[in-house]
Amino acid sequence: AMKLQSPQFQALFTPGLRSVAELFEKKKYELRIAGGAVRDLLSGMTPEDIDFATTATPAEMKEMFTSAGVRLINNKGEKHGTITARLHEQNFEITTLRIDVVTDGRHAEVEFTTDWEKDAERRDLTVNSMFLGLDGMLYDFFNGYEDLKNKKIRFVGKASERIQEDYLRILRYFRFYGRISEQPGDHEPSTLQAIKENAKGLAGISGERIWVELKKILVGNHVNHLVRLMYELDIAQYIGLPLDGNLEEFDRVTKNIQNLCPKPMTVLTSLLRVKDDVTNLDLRLKISKEEKNLGFFLVKYRQELTKAEGPEPLRLYQDFVMDSREANTNSKICELLKYQGEEHLLREMQQWTAPSFPVSGHDLRKLGVSSGKEIGAALQQLRDEWKKSGYQMDKEELLSCLKKL
């Protein structure tokens, strides 16, 4: 049996966790760390959030915490068997072991159990199905630790059964593949077959849930391989991707963006050919307004806004920002530079701050220009001069220039 004693594991034992562990021990309920946190700890990482599993029912937990004077946070998890307790400024999410009784491909009705293996059995992937005792003892019913060491992503038990319980698991398979596998193309043929046969089930999953997973896939490893697989396995059409996705452009852009930390939408836009593709994507996935605008921006400018030859390749982009009246144009331009693989220009652009135009209407009034119309026209002329100077001219130079005009 494997016993974990890593510094990351030791670091979990805050005053809060010690108190929680004590309460459970006193009542003889078993308490273990579950799921993703175990995977992270075994990989030598510090988990972002920790889920606990227990043999105690929600009612038993409530009774135990309440009589100990522990504050419970009500977050509607109770019908799934989750209780959230707050101790020492820390929240603890603890879920009763459960079996899925009825599943409809989206959610499950559950009943509680005290059988750890039964609970592990209804989890999606072997690497997510392990438990860790607070003494560091690993409970691993489906060879999750072996798979993690060999960087293999596999469903628990039969792939088709797991997928039919919740079709979103198809995308979770891809997401964890991108996180854990070393090589593209290292799939079990039977898994891919099960995914292909069940792809249609994704049509019934809400766009919001799909987008959460898809975003993580788009910025993970092997994104090119995984998205091409979505087309090959006939998944793309059910998750809002265009039927005739531009895979050549996608190949080019996925090479360009390596190590540039693009936004998910930047990567995805390379598949889209026209403005309508962005609109259709939004209809299916309910992307945010900012994501939608970035998609429109990239589709519109990826051809015409490209690096000009000459001593100032950044000028074109800077002029665009200066001419734009919108607040976040700079960040859109940075995404465009990532899209184009212009690492060098991107670094410069990230360090550049748009200078502010030094002349105001107030300055012109002082010089005796009084009508609003004239002020507007004069400001525009001065702005053009300022732009020609590469935004170098200061207030004095600009105003003396006005006298010449």
C-alpha positions in Angstrom: 0.0 0.0 0.0 1.1 3.5 -0.8 1.4 6.1 1.9 1.9 9.8 0.9 3.9 12.1 3.2 4.9 14.9 0.8 5.3 18.5 1.9 2.3 19.5 -0.2 0.2 16.9 1.8 1.6 18.0 5.2 0.8 21.6 4.3 -3.0 20.8 4.1 -3.1 20.3 7.9 -4.3 23.8 8.9 -5.9 24.4 12.3 -9.2 24.1 10.4 -8.6 20.7 9.0 -7.2 19.4 12.3 -10.4 20.5 14.0 -12.6 18.9 11.3 -10.6 15.6 11.5 -11.0 15.5 15.3 -14.8 15.9 15.1 -15.1 13.0 12.6 -12.7 10.8 14.5 -14.6 11.4 17.7 -17.8 10.2 16.0 -16.0 7.3 14.3 -17.1 8.6 10.8 -14.5 8.1 8.1 -13.2 11.1 6.3 -10.9 11.2 3.2 -9.7 13.6 0.6 -11.4 12.8 -2.8 -11.0 13.2 -6.5 -8.9 15.9 -8.2 -7.1 17.0 -5.1 -5.7 13.4 -4.7 -4.5 13.5 -8.3 -2.8 16.8 -7.8 -1.1 15.7 -4.5 0.2 12.5 -6.2 1.6 14.6 -9.0 3.5 16.7 -6.5 1.2 19.7 -6.9 -0.7 21.8 -4.3 -4.4 21.3 -5.0 -6.4 24.5 -5.6 -9.5 23.3 -3.8 -10.0 20.1 -1.8 -13.1 17.9 -1.7 -13.7 15.6 1.1 -15.8 12.4 1.2 -17.2 10.7 4.2 -19.3 7.8 5.4 -21.4 10.2 7.5 -24.8 11.2 6.0 -25.6 14.9 5.6 -28.0 14.7 8.6 -25.3 13.2 10.8 -22.8 15.8 9.7 -25.2 18.6 10.4 -26.0 17.3 13.8 -22.3 16.8 14.6 -21.2 20.3 13.4 -24.2 22.1 15.0 -23.6 20.6 18.4 -20.0 21.5 18.1 -21.0 25.1 17.4 -19.5 25.1 13.8 -21.0 27.4 11.3 -22.5 25.8 8.2 -22.7 27.6 4.9 -25.9 26.9 3.0 -25.0 26.5 -0.6 -27.7 24.1 -1.9 -25.4 21.2 -2.1 -27.3 19.2 0.5 -29.5 17.3 -1.9 -26.3 15.9 -3.6 -25.1 15.1 -0.1 -22.6 18.0 0.3 -22.3 20.0 3.6 -20.0 23.0 3.7 -18.6 23.8 7.2 -16.5 26.9 8.0 -13.8 26.6 10.6 -10.8 28.9 11.3 -11.6 31.1 8.2 -11.6 28.1 5.9 -14.4 26.3 4.1 -14.6 22.5 4.0 -16.8 20.9 1.4 -17.6 17.4 2.6 -19.8 15.0 0.6 -21.4 11.8 1.7 -20.4 8.7 -0.4 -23.1 8.0 -2.9 -24.3 5.8 -5.7 -26.0 7.1 -8.8 -29.4 5.5 -9.0 -30.9 7.1 -12.1 -28.9 9.2 -14.6 -30.2 11.0 -17.7 -27.0 12.0 -19.4 -27.0 15.4 -17.5 -27.5 14.8 -13.8 -28.0 11.9 -11.4 -30.3 11.0 -8.6 -28.2 9.6 -5.8 -28.5 7.5 -2.7 -26.0 7.4 0.1 -23.7 4.5 0.8 -20.8 3.7 3.1 -19.0 1.7 0.4 -15.9 3.6 -0.8 -15.5 1.5 -3.9 -19.1 2.1 -5.0 -18.5 5.8 -4.8 -15.2 5.6 -6.8 -17.1 3.5 -9.4 -19.4 6.4 -10.4 -16.5 8.9 -10.9 -15.5 9.7 -14.5 -11.7 9.0 -15.0 -9.4 6.6 -13.1 -7.1 9.5 -12.2 -10.0 11.3 -10.5 -11.4 8.2 -8.7 -8.9 7.9 -5.8 -9.2 8.7 -2.1 -6.5 9.7 0.4 -6.8 9.0 4.1 -5.7 11.8 6.4 -2.9 9.5 7.4 -1.6 9.6 3.8 -3.0 6.1 2.9 -4.0 5.9 -0.7 -7.3 4.1 -1.6 -7.2 3.3 -5.3 -9.8 0.8 -6.7 -9.3 1.4 -10.4 -5.5 1.7 -10.9 -5.7 5.5 -11.0 -2.2 5.8 -9.6 -0.7 3.5 -12.2 -2.5 5.5 -14.9 -1.3 8.8 -13.5 2.3 7.6 -13.4 2.0 6.3 -17.0 0.1 9.5 -18.0 -2.9 7.5 -19.3 -6.4 8.9 -19.3 -9.0 6.2 -19.0 -12.6 6.0 -17.9 -13.5 4.1 -14.8 -15.0 0.8 -15.9 -16.8 0.9 -19.3 -16.3 4.1 -21.2 -19.8 4.1 -22.8 -21.5 3.6 -19.4 -19.6 6.5 -17.8 -20.3 8.8 -20.8 -24.0 8.0 -20.9 -24.3 9.0 -17.2 -23.2 12.5 -18.2 -22.2 13.3 -21.8 -20.1 16.2 -20.7 -17.5 13.6 -19.7 -16.5 13.4 -23.3 -15.1 16.9 -23.0 -13.6 16.1 -19.6 -11.8 13.2 -21.1 -10.2 15.6 -23.7 -9.4 18.2 -21.0 -7.6 15.8 -18.8 -5.9 14.3 -21.8 -4.5 17.7 -22.5 -3.4 18.1 -18.9 -1.8 14.8 -18.2 -0.8 12.9 -21.4 2.7 13.4 -22.8 2.0 12.6 -26.4 -0.9 13.3 -28.7 -2.6 10.2 -30.1 -2.2 8.0 -27.1 -5.8 6.9 -26.8 -7.4 3.5 -26.4 -9.3 2.7 -29.6 -12.3 1.4 -27.6 -12.5 4.8 -25.7 -12.5 6.8 -29.0 -15.2 4.4 -30.3 -17.4 5.0 -27.3 -16.9 8.7 -27.6 -17.9 8.6 -31.3 -21.0 6.5 -30.6 -22.2 8.8 -27.9 -21.2 12.2 -29.5 -24.8 13.1 -30.1 -25.5 13.2 -26.4 -23.6 16.4 -26.2 -26.4 18.1 -28.1 -28.5 18.0 -24.8 -25.8 19.5 -22.6 -26.1 23.3 -21.9 -23.8 25.6 -23.7 -22.5 27.1 -20.5 -21.3 23.7 -19.2 -19.7 22.9 -22.6 -17.9 26.3 -22.8 -16.3 25.9 -19.3 -14.7 22.6 -20.5 -13.9 23.8 -24.0 -12.1 26.9 -22.7 -9.7 24.7 -20.7 -9.1 22.4 -23.6 -8.3 25.4 -25.9 -5.5 26.7 -23.6 -4.2 23.2 -22.6 -1.6 21.0 -24.3 -2.3 19.0 -27.5 -5.0 21.5 -28.4 -4.5 20.9 -32.1 -4.7 17.1 -31.8 -7.8 17.3 -29.5 -9.8 19.7 -31.7 -9.0 17.7 -34.8 -10.2 14.6 -32.9 -13.5 16.4 -32.2 -14.0 16.8 -35.9 -13.0 13.2 -36.6 -15.3 11.8 -33.9 -18.2 13.9 -35.1 -18.4 15.9 -31.9 -17.7 19.4 -33.3 -21.2 20.0 -34.6 -22.9 19.3 -31.3 -20.7 21.7 -29.3 -21.1 24.8 -31.5 -18.0 24.5 -33.7 -18.5 25.3 -37.3 -19.1 22.3 -39.6 -16.5 23.5 -42.0 -14.0 24.7 -39.4 -10.9 26.1 -41.0 -8.4 23.5 -39.9 -5.5 24.9 -42.0 -5.7 28.2 -40.3 -6.1 26.4 -37.0 -2.9 24.5 -37.6 -1.1 27.7 -38.3 -2.4 29.6 -35.3 -1.9 26.7 -32.8 1.8 26.8 -33.8 1.9 30.6 -33.5 0.5 30.8 -30.0 2.7 28.2 -28.3 4.0 29.8 -25.0 2.1 33.1 -25.7 -0.8 32.4 -23.2 -3.6 33.3 -25.6 -7.2 33.7 -24.4 -9.4 30.6 -25.3 -11.4 32.7 -27.8 -8.2 33.7 -29.7 -7.4 30.0 -30.3 -11.0 29.2 -31.2 -11.4 32.0 -33.7 -8.9 30.5 -36.0 -11.5 27.8 -36.8 -14.1 30.5 -37.8 -14.2 31.8 -41.3 -16.8 34.6 -41.2 -18.5 36.9 -38.7 -21.6 34.7 -38.7 -19.5 31.8 -37.3 -19.0 33.9 -34.1 -22.7 34.6 -33.8 -23.5 30.9 -34.2 -20.9 30.0 -31.6 -22.5 32.5 -29.2 -26.0 31.1 -29.8 -24.8 27.6 -28.7 -22.3 28.4 -26.0 -23.5 31.7 -24.6 -20.0 33.2 -24.6 -19.4 36.5 -22.8 -19.8 39.8 -24.5 -16.1 40.4 -24.3 -15.3 37.0 -25.9 -17.8 37.6 -28.6 -16.3 41.1 -29.4 -12.8 39.6 -29.4 -14.0 37.0 -31.9 -15.5 39.7 -34.2 -12.3 41.7 -33.9 -10.0 38.9 -34.9 -12.2 37.7 -37.8 -12.3 41.3 -39.1 -8.7 42.4 -38.7 -6.5 39.2 -38.8 -5.9 39.8 -42.6 -5.6 43.5 -42.8 -3.7 44.3 -39.6 -0.4 42.5 -40.2 3.1 43.5 -39.6 4.3 46.2 -42.0 7.9 46.0 -43.3 9.9 49.0 -42.3 11.7 50.5 -39.3 8.5 50.8 -37.1 6.5 47.6 -37.5 4.5 48.4 -34.3 3.3 51.8 -35.6 0.3 50.2 -37.5 -1.0 48.6 -34.3 -0.3 51.7 -32.2 -2.1 53.9 -34.6 -5.1 51.5 -34.5 -5.2 51.8 -30.7 -4.9 55.6 -30.8 -7.7 55.9 -33.4 -10.0 53.6 -31.6 -12.5 55.1 -29.2 -12.9 51.8 -27.2 -11.3 51.1 -23.9 -9.9 47.6 -24.3 -8.5 47.8 -27.9 -5.0 47.4 -26.6 -5.8 43.9 -25.2 -7.5 42.9 -28.4 -4.4 44.0 -30.4 -2.3 41.9 -28.1 -4.5 38.8 -28.7 -4.2 39.6 -32.5 -0.4 39.6 -32.2 -0.5 36.3 -30.4 -2.8 34.9 -33.1 -0.2 36.0 -35.7 2.7 34.6 -33.7 4.4 38.0 -33.4 6.1 37.3 -30.1 8.6 40.2 -30.4 5.9 42.8 -31.2 3.7 41.4 -28.5 6.3 42.1 -25.8 6.8 45.6 -27.1 3.0 46.2 -27.2 2.6 45.0 -23.7 5.1 47.5 -22.5 3.7 50.4 -24.4 1.2 52.8 -22.9 -1.0 54.9 -25.2 0.2 58.5 -24.7 -2.6 61.0 -24.1 -3.3 63.8 -26.5 -1.8 67.0 -24.9 -4.2 69.6 -26.2 -7.8 70.2 -24.9 -10.6 72.4 -26.0 -9.8 74.6 -23.0 -6.4 75.4 -24.5 -8.0 76.5 -27.8 -10.5 78.8 -26.0 -7.6 80.5 -24.3 -6.2 81.2 -27.8 -9.5 82.7 -28.8 -11.1 80.0 -30.8 -14.6 80.2 -29.5 -17.1 78.3 -31.6 -17.6 74.6 -30.7 -17.5 73.6 -34.4 -14.1 75.3 -34.9 -12.7 73.8 -31.8 -13.7 70.3 -32.9 -12.1 70.8 -36.4 -8.9 72.3 -34.9 -8.6 69.5 -32.4 -8.9 67.0 -35.2 -6.2 68.7 -37.3 -3.9 68.8 -34.4 -4.6 65.2 -33.6 -3.5 64.3 -37.2 -0.3 66.3 -36.9 0.4 64.7 -33.5 -0.1 61.2 -35.1 2.2 62.1 -38.0 4.9 63.0 -35.4 4.6 59.5 -33.9 2.7 61.1 -30.9 6.0 63.0 -30.1 4.8 66.6 -30.4 4.0 68.3 -27.1 1.4 70.9 -26.3 3.6 73.9 -27.2 4.6 72.5 -30.6 1.1 71.6 -31.4 -0.3 75.0 -30.5 2.3 76.9 -32.5 1.5 74.5 -35.3 -2.2 75.7 -35.0 -1.1 79.3 -35.6 0.5 78.2 -38.9 -2.7 76.4 -39.9 
